[in-house]
Amino acid sequence: MAASKANSHRSPRPVGPSQRQLRVGEEMRHALAQIFQRGMLRDPALQDVTLTVTEVRLSPDLKHATAFVMPLGGRQAAEVVAGLQRGAAYLRRELARAVKLRVVPTIAFALDASFDHASQVEALLHRPEVARDLIQNGTDDGA
């Protein structure tokens, strides 16, 4: 019984990322955006490509990071991500110069699908049957 009482005073584990993960991820996102803006990448898939870094997620131990990117207009997205993966070691070195950390995380790149997801939700909301249901339920916000 005493063991269960002692455990009841523990705070629950956080569900999402820690403040440190969020802060370091945001610093890395800004640093990557500056690196991409300088245009120092030599990979042919990355030449004349404007990239947006939407988010950088870190593992709880801060040893691994995933950078979510989207090329302007979504053009040649798979080739761009492959080019970024090839240049990951160079980008990690550049991040080491820009972000002061004891250990710079290994970095992987992934295409950000949130824009596609938002477009799908928007299209669904504009379907006639959904609009009709929203109006019937009184949830029409005038958009």
Secondary structure by P-SEA (a helix, b strand, c coil): caaaaaaaacccccccccaaaaaaaaaaaaaaaaaaaaccccccccccbbbbbccccccccccbbbbbbbcccccaaaaaaaaaaaaaaaaaaaaaaccccccccbbbbbccaaaaaaaaaaaaaacaaaaaaaaaacccccc
